[in-house]
Amino acid sequence: MIVVITESVPPRLRGRLAIWLLEVRAGVYLGKVSKRVREMLWLQITKLAEDGNVVMAWSTNNESGFEFQTHGQNRRKPVDFDGLRLVAFTPMEDRKTS
């Protein structure tokens, strides 16, 4: 199973994802595709996302049972902690200093 969540991406990327995956909510895509198709979709995402951001998660045979990758700017960043992938949350910048 694969899940792709998009924010602020161009309509052409959304259309490209909708060819291979089911859009169950705005910007949320689900499907079951091969590794080859998943990698092809990620290549399309990195080329077409422009200033938007995307997270792709898929099921795999590891301790957590899933893997994920991100593209674009977001306050949540994946980090590796002794081989375990976690998510670090960056606090908002203090608006009083600007």
DSSP file (Angstrom, degrees, kcal/mol; ACC not computed):
  #  RESIDUE AA STRUCTURE BP1 BP2  ACC     N-H-->O    O-->H-N    N-H-->O    O-->H-N    TCO  KAPPA ALPHA  PHI   PSI    X-CA   Y-CA   Z-CA
    1    1 A M              0   0    0      0, 0.0    58,-2.1     0, 0.0     2,-0.4   0.000 360.0 360.0 360.0 143.9    0.0    0.0    0.0
    2    2 A I  E     -AB  31  58A   0     29,-3.1    29,-1.6    56,-0.2     2,-0.4  -0.978 360.0-167.0-130.0 141.7    1.2    3.5   -0.8
    3    3 A V  E     -AB  30  57A   0     54,-3.2    54,-2.9    -2,-0.4     2,-0.4  -0.999   3.6-173.1-128.9 130.7   -0.1    6.8    0.6
    4    4 A V  E     -AB  29  56A   0     25,-2.4    25,-3.1    -2,-0.4     2,-0.5  -0.992   1.4-170.8-124.7 127.8    0.8   10.2   -1.0
    5    5 A I  E     -AB  28  55A   0     50,-2.7    50,-2.2    -2,-0.4     2,-0.3  -0.978   9.0-170.2-120.2 126.8   -0.2   13.5    0.7
    6    6 A T  E     - B   0  54A   0     21,-2.8     2,-0.4    -2,-0.5    48,-0.2  -0.862  10.0-170.4-118.1 149.6    0.3   16.7   -1.2
    7    7 A E  E    S- B   0  53A   0     46,-2.2    46,-2.2    -2,-0.3    20,-0.0  -0.990  72.4 -10.3-137.3 130.4    0.1   20.4   -0.2
    8    8 A S  S    S+     0   0    0     -2,-0.4    43,-0.1    44,-0.2    -1,-0.1   0.859  87.9 149.6  55.0  43.7    0.2   23.4   -2.6
    9    9 A V        -     0   0    0     43,-0.1    -1,-0.2    42,-0.1    40,-0.1  -0.746  52.8 -93.5-103.6 156.0    1.3   21.4   -5.6
   10   10 A P    >>  -     0   0    0      0, 0.0     4,-1.6     0, 0.0     3,-1.0  -0.276  33.2-115.2 -64.7 151.7    0.3   22.2   -9.2
   11   11 A P  H 3> S+     0   0    0      0, 0.0     4,-2.7     0, 0.0     5,-0.2   0.807 113.0  64.1 -58.0 -30.3   -2.8   20.6  -10.7
   12   12 A R  H 3> S+     0   0    0      1,-0.2     4,-1.9     2,-0.2     5,-0.1   0.865 102.9  47.7 -65.8 -33.2   -0.7   18.7  -13.3
   13   13 A L  H <> S+     0   0    0     -3,-1.0     4,-2.6    35,-0.3    -1,-0.2   0.908 110.8  51.3 -70.2 -40.8    1.0   16.8  -10.5
   14   14 A R  H  X S+     0   0    0     -4,-1.6     4,-2.1     1,-0.2    -2,-0.2   0.913 111.3  48.4 -60.6 -41.2   -2.3   16.0   -8.9
   15   15 A G  H  X S+     0   0    0     -4,-2.7     4,-0.8     2,-0.2    -1,-0.2   0.892 109.8  51.9 -65.1 -39.2   -3.6   14.8  -12.3
   16   16 A R  H >X S+     0   0    0     -4,-1.9     4,-0.7     1,-0.2     3,-0.7   0.914 111.5  46.5 -63.4 -42.8   -0.5   12.6  -12.7
   17   17 A L  H >X S+     0   0    0     -4,-2.6     4,-2.8     1,-0.2     3,-0.7   0.868 105.4  60.6 -66.8 -35.6   -1.0   11.0   -9.3
   18   18 A A  H 3< S+     0   0    0     -4,-2.1    -1,-0.2     1,-0.2    -2,-0.2   0.704  94.7  64.2 -67.8 -18.2   -4.7   10.4  -10.0
   19   19 A I  H << S+     0   0    0     -4,-0.8    -1,-0.2    -3,-0.7    -2,-0.2   0.894 118.7  23.0 -67.4 -38.9   -3.8    8.3  -13.0
   20   20 A W  H << S+     0   0    0     -3,-0.7     2,-0.3    -4,-0.7    12,-0.2   0.710 125.8  41.7-100.7 -25.8   -2.1    5.7  -10.7
   21   21 A L  S  < S-     0   0    0     -4,-2.8     2,-0.5    -5,-0.1    10,-0.2  -0.806  79.2-109.6-127.4 162.7   -3.7    6.3   -7.3
   22   22 A L  E     -C   30   0A   0      8,-3.2     8,-2.5    -2,-0.3     2,-1.1  -0.820  24.3-141.1 -94.2 125.1   -7.1    7.0   -5.9
   23   23 A E  E     +C   29   0A   0     -2,-0.5     6,-0.2     6,-0.2     3,-0.1  -0.747  26.4 172.6 -87.7 101.3   -7.6   10.5   -4.5
   24   24 A V  E     +     0   0A   0      4,-1.5     2,-0.3    -2,-1.1    -1,-0.2   0.729  69.8   5.2 -86.1 -23.3   -9.7    9.9   -1.4
   25   25 A R  E >  S-C   28   0A   0      3,-1.1     3,-2.4     0, 0.0     2,-0.3  -0.923 108.1 -63.0-145.7 167.5   -9.6   13.5   -0.1
   26   26 A A  T 3  S-     0   0    0     -2,-0.3     3,-0.1     1,-0.3    -2,-0.0  -0.386 125.4  -2.2 -58.2 116.4   -8.1   16.6   -1.6
   27   27 A G  T 3  S+     0   0    0     -2,-0.3   -21,-2.8     1,-0.2     2,-0.5   0.503 107.4 111.2  81.6   5.2   -4.4   15.9   -1.9
   28   28 A V  E <   -AC   5  25A   0     -3,-2.4    -4,-1.5   -23,-0.2    -3,-1.1  -0.959  44.4-176.5-117.2 119.0   -4.6   12.4   -0.3
   29   29 A Y  E     -AC   4  23A   0    -25,-3.1   -25,-2.4    -2,-0.5     2,-0.3  -0.924   4.7-173.4-121.0 138.0   -3.9    9.5   -2.6
   30   30 A L  E     +AC   3  22A   0     -8,-2.5    -8,-3.2    -2,-0.4     2,-0.3  -0.930  19.8 126.3-127.0 151.2   -4.0    5.8   -1.9
   31   31 A G  E     -A    2   0A   0    -29,-1.6   -29,-3.1    -2,-0.3     2,-0.5  -0.977  50.2-111.7 178.6 175.7   -3.1    2.8   -3.9
   32   32 A K        +     0   0    0     -2,-0.3     2,-0.3   -31,-0.2    -2,-0.0  -0.942  47.6 155.0-129.2 108.5   -1.1   -0.5   -4.3
   33   33 A V        -     0   0    0     -2,-0.5    -2,-0.1     1,-0.1     2,-0.0  -0.831  43.0 -94.5-130.5 166.0    1.6   -0.2   -6.9
   34   34 A S     >  -     0   0    0     -2,-0.3     4,-2.6     1,-0.1     5,-0.2  -0.275  39.1-106.6 -74.4 165.9    4.9   -2.0   -7.6
   35   35 A K  H  > S+     0   0    0      1,-0.2     4,-2.6     2,-0.2     5,-0.2   0.891 121.7  55.2 -59.6 -39.1    8.2   -0.6   -6.4
   36   36 A R  H  > S+     0   0    0      2,-0.2     4,-1.9     1,-0.2    -1,-0.2   0.923 110.1  44.0 -61.7 -45.2    9.0    0.4   -9.9
   37   37 A V  H  > S+     0   0    0      2,-0.2     4,-2.8     1,-0.2    -1,-0.2   0.902 111.9  54.1 -67.4 -40.3    5.8    2.4  -10.2
   38   38 A R  H  X S+     0   0    0     -4,-2.6     4,-2.3     1,-0.2    -2,-0.2   0.926 110.2  46.6 -59.1 -44.9    6.4    4.0   -6.8
   39   39 A E  H  X S+     0   0    0     -4,-2.6     4,-2.0     2,-0.2    -1,-0.2   0.867 111.6  51.3 -66.2 -36.1    9.8    5.1   -7.8
   40   40 A M  H  X S+     0   0    0     -4,-1.9     4,-2.1    -5,-0.2    -2,-0.2   0.909 109.9  49.9 -65.5 -41.9    8.5    6.5  -11.0
   41   41 A L  H  X S+     0   0    0     -4,-2.8     4,-2.5     1,-0.2    -2,-0.2   0.901 109.1  51.9 -63.3 -40.0    5.8    8.4   -9.1
   42   42 A W  H  X S+     0   0    0     -4,-2.3     4,-2.5     1,-0.2    -1,-0.2   0.898 107.8  51.9 -64.7 -38.5    8.5    9.8   -6.8
   43   43 A L  H  X S+     0   0    0     -4,-2.0     4,-1.5     2,-0.2    -1,-0.2   0.918 110.8  47.8 -61.7 -43.4   10.5   11.0   -9.7
   44   44 A Q  H  X S+     0   0    0     -4,-2.1     4,-2.4     2,-0.2    -2,-0.2   0.893 110.6  52.7 -63.5 -39.9    7.4   12.8  -11.1
   45   45 A I  H  X S+     0   0    0     -4,-2.5     4,-1.9     1,-0.2    -2,-0.2   0.933 108.8  48.3 -61.8 -46.5    6.7   14.3   -7.7
   46   46 A T  H  < S+     0   0    0     -4,-2.5    -1,-0.2     1,-0.2    -2,-0.2   0.800 116.7  44.0 -67.6 -27.0   10.2   15.7   -7.4
   47   47 A K  H  < S+     0   0    0     -4,-1.5    -1,-0.2    -5,-0.2    -2,-0.2   0.847 123.9  31.2 -82.3 -34.9   10.0   17.2  -10.9
   48   48 A L  H  < S+     0   0    0     -4,-2.4   -35,-0.3     1,-0.1    -2,-0.2   0.499  92.1  87.1-107.2  -6.2    6.5   18.6  -10.8
   49   49 A A    ><  +     0   0    0     -4,-1.9     3,-2.5     1,-0.2    -1,-0.1   0.726  58.2 175.6 -72.5 -20.3    5.9   19.7   -7.1
   50   50 A E  T 3  S-     0   0    0      1,-0.3    -1,-0.2    -4,-0.2   -41,-0.1  -0.305  72.6 -12.1  50.7-122.3    7.5   23.2   -7.6
   51   51 A D  T 3  S+     0   0    0    -43,-0.1    22,-0.3    21,-0.1    -1,-0.3   0.447 117.2  98.8 -88.4   0.5    7.0   25.0   -4.2
   52   52 A G    <   -     0   0    0     -3,-2.5     2,-0.4    20,-0.1    21,-0.2  -0.150  67.7-127.8 -76.7 177.1    4.6   22.5   -2.8
   53   53 A N  E     -B    7   0A   0    -46,-2.2   -46,-2.2    19,-0.2     2,-0.3  -0.971  21.2-172.3-132.0 151.0    5.4   19.7   -0.4
   54   54 A V  E     -BD   6  71A   0     17,-2.7    17,-2.5    -2,-0.4     2,-0.4  -0.989  11.3-163.4-141.7 141.7    4.7   16.0   -0.5
   55   55 A V  E     -BD   5  70A   0    -50,-2.2   -50,-2.7    -2,-0.3     2,-0.4  -0.999   8.9-167.7-124.7 135.3    5.1   13.0    1.7
   56   56 A M  E     -BD   4  69A   0     13,-2.7    13,-2.2    -2,-0.4     2,-0.4  -0.987   7.3-179.3-121.4 129.7    5.0    9.5    0.4
   57   57 A A  E     +BD   3  68A   0    -54,-2.9   -54,-3.2    -2,-0.4     2,-0.3  -0.968   2.2 176.3-127.8 144.6    4.6    6.5    2.7
   58   58 A W  E     -BD   2  67A   0      9,-2.5     9,-2.4    -2,-0.4   -56,-0.2  -0.987  33.3-103.3-146.3 155.1    4.5    2.8    1.8
   59   59 A S  E     + D   0  66A   0    -58,-2.1     7,-0.3    -2,-0.3     2,-0.3  -0.541  47.0 161.7 -78.5 143.6    4.3   -0.5    3.6
   60   60 A T        -     0   0    0      5,-1.5     2,-1.2    -2,-0.2     0, 0.0  -0.934  48.8 -92.6-153.3 173.3    7.5   -2.5    3.8
   61   61 A N  S    S+     0   0    0     -2,-0.3     2,-0.2     3,-0.1    -2,-0.0  -0.582  80.2 105.2 -97.3  72.5    9.1   -5.3    5.7
   62   62 A N  S    S-     0   0    0     -2,-1.2     3,-0.1     5,-0.0    -2,-0.1  -0.732  87.1 -81.3-132.6-173.8   11.0   -3.5    8.5
   63   63 A E  S    S+     0   0    0      1,-0.2    21,-0.0    -2,-0.2    -2,-0.0   0.876 129.2  40.2 -63.0 -39.1   10.4   -3.0   12.3
   64   64 A S  S    S-     0   0    0      2,-0.2    -1,-0.2     1,-0.0     3,-0.1   0.727 103.9-129.5 -81.9 -21.3    7.9   -0.1   11.8
   65   65 A G  S    S+     0   0    0      1,-0.2    -5,-1.5    -3,-0.1     2,-0.3   0.453  78.5  61.1  87.6  -0.1    6.2   -1.8    8.9
   66   66 A F  E     -D   59   0A   0     -7,-0.3     2,-0.3    -5,-0.0    -7,-0.2  -0.971  58.8-157.2-151.2 165.3    6.4    1.3    6.7
   67   67 A E  E     -D   58   0A   0     -9,-2.4    -9,-2.5    -2,-0.3     2,-0.3  -0.949  14.9-173.8-138.4 157.0    8.8    3.7    5.1
   68   68 A F  E     -D   57   0A   0     -2,-0.3     2,-0.3   -11,-0.2   -11,-0.2  -0.985  11.0-166.8-150.9 161.0    8.4    7.3    4.0
   69   69 A Q  E     -D   56   0A   0    -13,-2.2   -13,-2.7    -2,-0.3     2,-0.3  -0.975  12.3-149.1-145.1 156.6   10.1   10.1    2.2
   70   70 A T  E     -D   55   0A   0     -2,-0.3     2,-0.3   -15,-0.2   -15,-0.2  -0.861   5.7-164.1-127.4 159.7    9.3   13.8    1.9
   71   71 A H  E     +D   54   0A   0    -17,-2.5   -17,-2.7    -2,-0.3     2,-0.1  -0.991  53.9  15.5-142.5 135.8    9.8   16.6   -0.7
   72   72 A G  S    S-     0   0    0     -2,-0.3     2,-0.3   -19,-0.2   -19,-0.2  -0.237  96.3 -40.1  96.1 175.4    9.6   20.3   -0.2
   73   73 A Q        +     0   0    0    -22,-0.3     2,-0.3   -21,-0.2    -2,-0.1  -0.611  65.2 147.5 -82.1 132.8    9.6   22.7    2.8
   74   74 A N        -     0   0    0     -2,-0.3    16,-0.0     1,-0.0    -2,-0.0  -0.970  54.5-120.6-158.6 153.5    7.6   21.6    5.9
   75   75 A R  S    S+     0   0    0     -2,-0.3    15,-2.8    14,-0.1     2,-0.6   0.712  98.9  75.0 -71.3 -19.4    8.0   22.1    9.6
   76   76 A R  E     -E   89   0B   0     13,-0.2    13,-0.2    11,-0.0    -1,-0.0  -0.852  66.7-176.7 -97.4 122.8    8.1   18.3   10.1
   77   77 A K  E     -E   88   0B   0     11,-2.9    11,-3.4    -2,-0.6     2,-0.2  -0.964  25.8-121.9-122.1 133.2   11.5   16.8    9.0
   78   78 A P  E     -E   87   0B   0      0, 0.0     2,-0.3     0, 0.0     9,-0.2  -0.524  33.5-174.8 -70.6 138.5   12.4   13.2    8.9
   79   79 A V  E     -E   86   0B   0      7,-2.7     7,-3.0    -2,-0.2     2,-0.6  -0.970  24.0-127.3-133.2 149.9   15.4   12.3   11.1
   80   80 A D  E     -E   85   0B   0     -2,-0.3     2,-0.6     5,-0.2     5,-0.2  -0.871  22.9-175.2 -98.1 123.3   17.4    9.1   11.5
   81   81 A F  E >  S-E   84   0B   0      3,-3.1     3,-1.7    -2,-0.6    -2,-0.0  -0.871  74.5 -39.7-122.2  95.2   17.8    8.1   15.2
   82   82 A D  T 3  S-     0   0    0     -2,-0.6     3,-0.1     1,-0.3    -1,-0.1   0.892 123.1 -43.8  53.0  44.1   20.0    5.0   15.5
   83   83 A G  T 3  S+     0   0    0      1,-0.2     2,-0.5     0, 0.0    -1,-0.3   0.330 118.7 111.4  86.6  -8.1   18.4    3.5   12.4
   84   84 A L  E <   -E   81   0B   0     -3,-1.7    -3,-3.1   -21,-0.0     2,-0.6  -0.878  65.6-134.2-100.6 127.0   14.9    4.4   13.4
   85   85 A R  E     +E   80   0B   0     -2,-0.5     2,-0.2    -5,-0.2    -5,-0.2  -0.696  34.2 167.5 -84.6 123.3   13.2    7.1   11.3
   86   86 A L  E     -E   79   0B   0     -7,-3.0    -7,-2.7    -2,-0.6     2,-0.5  -0.678  32.8-115.4-122.4 178.0   11.4    9.7   13.4
   87   87 A V  E     -E   78   0B   0     -9,-0.2     2,-0.4    -2,-0.2   -11,-0.0  -0.982  19.4-154.6-123.0 124.1   10.0   13.1   12.6
   88   88 A A  E     -E   77   0B   0    -11,-3.4   -11,-2.9    -2,-0.5     2,-0.6  -0.792  11.2-144.5 -95.0 139.5   11.4   16.3   14.1
   89   89 A F  E     -E   76   0B   0     -2,-0.4   -13,-0.2   -13,-0.2   -14,-0.1  -0.918   6.5-149.5-109.4 118.9    9.0   19.3   14.5
   90   90 A T        -     0   0    0    -15,-2.8     3,-0.1    -2,-0.6   -15,-0.0  -0.748  20.3-126.8 -87.5 124.5   10.4   22.7   13.9
   91   91 A P        -     0   0    0      0, 0.0     3,-0.1     0, 0.0    -1,-0.0  -0.302  34.0 -92.1 -68.0 156.7    8.7   25.4   16.0
   92   92 A M        -     0   0    0      1,-0.1     2,-0.1     3,-0.0     3,-0.0  -0.351  47.4-101.3 -65.3 147.6    7.4   28.5   14.2
   93   93 A E        -     0   0    0      1,-0.1     2,-0.6    -3,-0.1    -1,-0.1  -0.398  40.8 -99.7 -68.5 147.8    9.7   31.4   14.0
   94   94 A D    >   -     0   0    0      1,-0.2     3,-0.9    -2,-0.1     4,-0.3  -0.585  30.7-159.7 -70.8 116.3    9.1   34.2   16.5
   95   95 A R  G >  S+     0   0    0     -2,-0.6     3,-0.6     1,-0.2    -1,-0.2   0.665  82.6  70.8 -74.7 -16.4    7.2   36.8   14.5
   96   96 A K  G 3  S+     0   0    0      1,-0.2    -1,-0.2     2,-0.2    -2,-0.1   0.785  92.4  57.9 -70.5 -26.2    8.1   39.7   16.9
   97   97 A T  G <         0   0    0     -3,-0.9    -1,-0.2     1,-0.2    -2,-0.2   0.680 360.0 360.0 -79.7 -16.2   11.7   39.6   15.8
   98   98 A S    <         0   0    0     -3,-0.6    -1,-0.2    -4,-0.3    -2,-0.2   0.461 360.0 360.0 -93.2 360.0   11.0   40.3   12.2
